[in-house]
Amino acid sequence: MDEPSNAGLDEYDWQPCSLIFPRIGKLMNRQGVHTRLLLPGSYFVRRSRSRGDRIYRVAR
């Protein structure tokens, strides 16, 4: 049986991202994922496996 390829797995891993302009996005915290206004700053971003959306997490 063929193994699935590893192509594209990097977009599902957390990667550093800097936002310059405010935007509306999905922010993950301890209570779950919520749509919020993301202010400029440092975040981690990854692609959602189920919906394909970008999910942000605050970099501390």
DSSP file (Angstrom, degrees, kcal/mol; ACC not computed):
  #  RESIDUE AA STRUCTURE BP1 BP2  ACC     N-H-->O    O-->H-N    N-H-->O    O-->H-N    TCO  KAPPA ALPHA  PHI   PSI    X-CA   Y-CA   Z-CA
    1    1 A M              0   0    0      0, 0.0     2,-0.2     0, 0.0     0, 0.0   0.000 360.0 360.0 360.0 139.4    0.0    0.0    0.0
    2    2 A D        -     0   0    0      1,-0.1     3,-0.0     3,-0.0     0, 0.0  -0.479 360.0-129.6 -76.0 141.2    1.3    3.5   -0.9
    3    3 A E        -     0   0    0     -2,-0.2    -1,-0.1     1,-0.1     2,-0.0  -0.667  31.4-102.4 -86.1 145.5    2.2    5.9    1.9
    4    4 A P        -     0   0    0      0, 0.0    -1,-0.1     0, 0.0     2,-0.1  -0.379  42.6-107.5 -65.1 146.0    0.8    9.4    1.7
    5    5 A S        -     0   0    0      1,-0.1    -3,-0.0     2,-0.1     0, 0.0  -0.358  13.1-134.5 -73.0 155.4    3.2   12.0    0.5
    6    6 A N    >   +     0   0    0      2,-0.1     3,-1.4    -2,-0.1     4,-0.3   0.281  61.4 130.2 -91.8   9.4    4.7   14.5    3.0
    7    7 A A  T 3  S+     0   0    0      1,-0.2    -2,-0.1     2,-0.1     0, 0.0  -0.451  72.9  13.8 -67.7 132.2    4.2   17.4    0.6
    8    8 A G  T >  S+     0   0    0     -2,-0.2     3,-0.7     1,-0.0     4,-0.3   0.473  84.1 120.4  86.5   2.1    2.4   20.4    2.2
    9    9 A L  G X   +     0   0    0     -3,-1.4     3,-1.3     1,-0.2     4,-0.3   0.782  64.4  69.5 -70.1 -23.7    2.8   19.3    5.8
   10   10 A D  G >  S+     0   0    0     -4,-0.3     3,-1.2     1,-0.3    -1,-0.2   0.828  89.9  60.2 -64.0 -31.6    4.7   22.5    6.6
   11   11 A E  G <  S+     0   0    0     -3,-0.7    36,-2.7     1,-0.3    -1,-0.3   0.680 101.6  54.9 -72.4 -14.0    1.6   24.6    6.2
   12   12 A Y  G <  S+     0   0    0     -3,-1.3     2,-0.3    -4,-0.3    -1,-0.3   0.474  95.2  84.5 -93.5  -3.9   -0.1   22.7    9.0
   13   13 A D  S <  S-     0   0    0     -3,-1.2     2,-0.2    -4,-0.3    34,-0.2  -0.694  94.7 -95.5 -94.8 151.7    2.8   23.4   11.4
   14   14 A W        -     0   0    0     -2,-0.3    32,-0.2    32,-0.1    -2,-0.1  -0.484  47.9-179.2 -66.8 129.3    3.0   26.6   13.4
   15   15 A Q  E     -A   45   0A   0     30,-2.0    30,-2.8    -2,-0.2    28,-0.0  -0.982  31.4-102.3-131.5 143.9    5.2   29.2   11.7
   16   16 A P  E     +A   44   0A   0      0, 0.0     2,-0.3     0, 0.0    28,-0.2  -0.322  42.0 177.3 -66.3 146.8    6.1   32.7   12.8
   17   17 A C  E     -A   43   0A   0     26,-3.0    26,-3.2     2,-0.0     2,-0.5  -0.990  19.5-151.3-150.3 139.2    4.3   35.6   11.2
   18   18 A S  E     -A   42   0A   0     -2,-0.3     2,-0.5    24,-0.2    24,-0.2  -0.968  12.0-151.4-114.9 127.1    4.4   39.4   11.7
   19   19 A L  E     +A   41   0A   0     22,-2.7    22,-1.2    -2,-0.5    -2,-0.0  -0.827  15.7 178.8 -97.6 133.9    1.3   41.4   10.9
   20   20 A I  S    S+     0   0    0     -2,-0.5    -1,-0.1     1,-0.2    19,-0.0   0.782  70.8  40.1 -99.0 -37.7    1.8   45.0    9.8
   21   21 A F  S    S-     0   0    0     18,-0.1    -1,-0.2    20,-0.1    20,-0.1  -0.877  92.4-103.0-114.2 145.9   -1.9   46.0    9.3
   22   22 A P        +     0   0    0      0, 0.0     2,-0.3     0, 0.0    17,-0.2  -0.336  47.9 171.0 -61.8 147.3   -4.9   45.1   11.5
   23   23 A R  E     -B   38   0A   0     15,-1.8    15,-3.9    -4,-0.0     2,-0.5  -0.982  37.6-106.8-153.0 161.0   -7.1   42.3   10.1
   24   24 A I  E     +B   37   0A   0     -2,-0.3     2,-0.3    13,-0.2    13,-0.2  -0.796  56.8 139.7 -89.2 131.0  -10.0   40.1   11.0
   25   25 A G  E     -B   36   0A   0     11,-2.6    11,-3.1    -2,-0.5     2,-0.6  -0.952  56.2 -79.9-160.0 176.6   -8.9   36.5   11.6
   26   26 A K  E     -Bc  35  55A   0     28,-0.7    30,-3.1    -2,-0.3     2,-0.5  -0.805  42.5-164.3 -92.4 120.4   -9.3   33.4   13.7
   27   27 A L  E     -Bc  34  56A   0      7,-3.2     7,-2.3    -2,-0.6     2,-0.4  -0.906   6.7-147.5-109.6 128.7   -7.3   33.6   16.9
   28   28 A M  E     +B   33   0A   0     28,-3.2    30,-0.5    -2,-0.5     2,-0.2  -0.807  28.6 153.0 -97.1 133.2   -6.6   30.5   19.0
   29   29 A N  E >   -B   32   0A   0      3,-2.5     3,-1.3    -2,-0.4    28,-0.0  -0.736  62.2 -74.7-138.5-168.6   -6.4   30.7   22.8
   30   30 A R  T 3  S+     0   0    0      1,-0.3     3,-0.1    -2,-0.2    -2,-0.0   0.745 128.2  52.9 -66.8 -22.7   -7.0   28.3   25.7
   31   31 A Q  T 3  S-     0   0    0      1,-0.3     2,-0.3     3,-0.0    -1,-0.3   0.533 120.4 -93.0 -90.4  -7.0  -10.8   28.6   25.3
   32   32 A G  E <   -B   29   0A   0     -3,-1.3    -3,-2.5     2,-0.1     2,-0.5  -0.906  59.0 -36.8 132.8-160.9  -10.8   27.7   21.6
   33   33 A V  E     +B   28   0A   0     -2,-0.3     2,-0.3    -5,-0.2    -5,-0.2  -0.905  56.7 173.5-108.6 129.0  -10.8   29.5   18.2
   34   34 A H  E     -B   27   0A   0     -7,-2.3    -7,-3.2    -2,-0.5     2,-0.5  -0.968  36.8-111.9-134.7 148.3  -12.6   32.8   17.8
   35   35 A T  E     +B   26   0A   0     -2,-0.3     2,-0.3    -9,-0.2    -9,-0.2  -0.709  54.0 156.7 -79.6 123.3  -12.9   35.4   15.1
   36   36 A R  E     -B   25   0A   0    -11,-3.1   -11,-2.6    -2,-0.5     2,-0.6  -0.888  50.5 -92.6-141.5 166.9  -11.2   38.5   16.3
   37   37 A L  E     -B   24   0A   0     -2,-0.3     2,-0.7   -13,-0.2   -13,-0.2  -0.795  41.4-147.2 -82.0 120.9   -9.5   41.7   15.2
   38   38 A L  E     -B   23   0A   0    -15,-3.9   -15,-1.8    -2,-0.6     3,-0.1  -0.835  10.7-151.5 -95.5 117.5   -5.8   40.9   15.0
   39   39 A L        -     0   0    0     -2,-0.7   -20,-0.2   -17,-0.2   -18,-0.1  -0.467  35.9 -78.6 -83.3 158.1   -3.7   43.9   15.9
   40   40 A P  S    S+     0   0    0      0, 0.0     2,-0.3     0, 0.0   -20,-0.2  -0.270  85.9  84.3 -57.2 140.7   -0.2   44.4   14.4
   41   41 A G  E    S-A   19   0A   0    -22,-1.2   -22,-2.7   -20,-0.1     2,-0.4  -0.982  79.6 -38.4 158.7-165.3    2.4   42.3   16.1
   42   42 A S  E     +A   18   0A   0     -2,-0.3    17,-1.7   -24,-0.2     2,-0.3  -0.795  58.0 159.8 -97.7 131.4    4.0   38.9   16.3
   43   43 A Y  E     -AD  17  58A   0    -26,-3.2   -26,-3.0    -2,-0.4     2,-0.4  -0.895  37.1-124.8-138.1 165.5    1.9   35.8   15.8
   44   44 A F  E     -AD  16  57A   0     13,-3.2    13,-2.3    -2,-0.3     2,-0.4  -0.930  32.5-166.2-108.0 144.0    2.3   32.1   14.9
   45   45 A V  E     +AD  15  56A   0    -30,-2.8   -30,-2.0    -2,-0.4     2,-0.3  -0.970  14.1 165.5-133.4 146.8    0.1   31.0   11.9
   46   46 A R  E     - D   0  55A   0      9,-1.7     9,-2.9    -2,-0.4     2,-0.4  -0.964  37.9-101.8-150.2 165.4   -0.9   27.6   10.5
   47   47 A R  E     - D   0  54A   0    -36,-2.7     2,-0.2    -2,-0.3     7,-0.2  -0.743  37.7-117.5 -90.8 135.7   -3.5   26.2    8.1
   48   48 A S     >  -     0   0    0      5,-3.3     4,-0.9    -2,-0.4    -1,-0.0  -0.540  14.8-148.4 -71.8 134.3   -6.6   24.5    9.6
   49   49 A R  T  4 S+     0   0    0     -2,-0.2    -1,-0.1     2,-0.1   -37,-0.0   0.833  93.2  40.8 -73.6 -31.7   -6.8   20.9    8.6
   50   50 A S  T  4 S+     0   0    0      1,-0.1    -1,-0.1     3,-0.1    -2,-0.0   0.895 133.0  14.6 -86.5 -41.6  -10.6   20.8    8.6
   51   51 A R  T  4 S-     0   0    0      2,-0.1    -2,-0.1     0, 0.0     3,-0.1   0.617  90.1-125.0-112.0 -15.8  -11.6   24.1    6.9
   52   52 A G     <  +     0   0    0     -4,-0.9    -3,-0.1     1,-0.3     2,-0.1   0.529  61.8 139.5  83.1   4.8   -8.4   25.4    5.3
   53   53 A D        -     0   0    0     -6,-0.1    -5,-3.3     1,-0.1     2,-0.5  -0.349  59.5-105.7 -75.8 161.4   -8.6   28.7    7.2
   54   54 A R  E     - D   0  47A   0     -7,-0.2   -28,-0.7    -3,-0.1     2,-0.4  -0.779  33.4-159.8 -86.6 132.5   -5.5   30.4    8.6
   55   55 A I  E     -cD  26  46A   0     -9,-2.9    -9,-1.7    -2,-0.5     2,-0.3  -0.957   4.8-155.6-116.1 131.2   -5.4   30.2   12.4
   56   56 A Y  E     -cD  27  45A   0    -30,-3.1   -28,-3.2    -2,-0.4     2,-0.3  -0.769   9.2-171.5-107.2 150.6   -3.3   32.7   14.4
   57   57 A R  E     - D   0  44A   0    -13,-2.3   -13,-3.2    -2,-0.3     2,-0.2  -0.995  33.3-106.8-138.2 138.6   -1.8   32.3   17.9
   58   58 A V  E     - D   0  43A   0    -30,-0.5     2,-0.5    -2,-0.3   -15,-0.2  -0.448  29.7-134.2 -68.7 132.8   -0.1   35.1   19.8
   59   59 A A              0   0    0    -17,-1.7   -17,-0.2    -2,-0.2    -1,-0.1  -0.782 360.0 360.0 -87.7 126.6    3.7   34.7   20.0
   60   60 A R              0   0    0     -2,-0.5    -1,-0.1   -17,-0.0    -2,-0.0   0.363 360.0 360.0-114.8 360.0    5.0   35.3   23.5
